[in-house]
């Protein structure tokens, strides 16, 4: 029997890795982080536990990669749904709705993920995170942003902030209100993407004529004008980086739902 080719071995490793990522999403979504062990994940994936260490440094890194893959696949499906379109505004609307939809559909999983990101180690640099980032960058590019290197991290920060606001225990914000604010900022038609209703929440004006590019003054939910910082200002003051860490983890989730630093499980 001839040995397997390098291409076949690579494909087998890819499938094995993806089974571990799928199993992680399934179990953490059902049980939570603490109640899910590496052994449980390996068993569901049909893999040896030692194989997890081959692909991932620890449990937290495995979870982040798993959620980033889920986000990438969800976003990709939303962008490519029928009728397919190259319209930048529609694609951005779909992207916003896809990420907000994950926060609503999988609150335990996404809350645990956000808690892990807000720890000192921050983002896990992995292929799944890079694919998600490139898809969001392409969305911003097609939308017509003047400077993708500025607008992409700002969009990422705004989406993260919206997810945190939806999931904040004891003080969650309605996803519709957050959607309306994001759509106003980017000048998107409320009926674009996956609209939850015919009209935005009360107090939000129409934004269909807003220009593409940097941020603009707009009217908030109270009807009072507010100012969103322009991308250039965000770059100069470092606010883009600050937005990624704007909500302390101890205010976001109860202590029994926080991702622990011990990865021995």
Secondary structure, 3 states (H helix, E strand, C coil): CCCCCHHHHHHHHHHHHHHHHHHHHHHHHHHCCCCCCHHHHHHHHCCCHHHHHHHCCCHHHHHHHHHHHHHHHHHHHHHHCCCCCCCHHHHHHHHHHHHHHHHHHCHHHHHHHHHHHCCCCCCCCCHHHHHHHHHHHHHHHHHCCCCHHHHHHHHHHHHHHHHHHHHCCCCCCCHHHHHHHHHHHHCCCCCCCCCCCCCCCCCCCCCCCCCCCCCCCEECCCCCEECCCCHHHHHHHCHHHHHCCCCCHHHHCCHHHCCCCCCCC
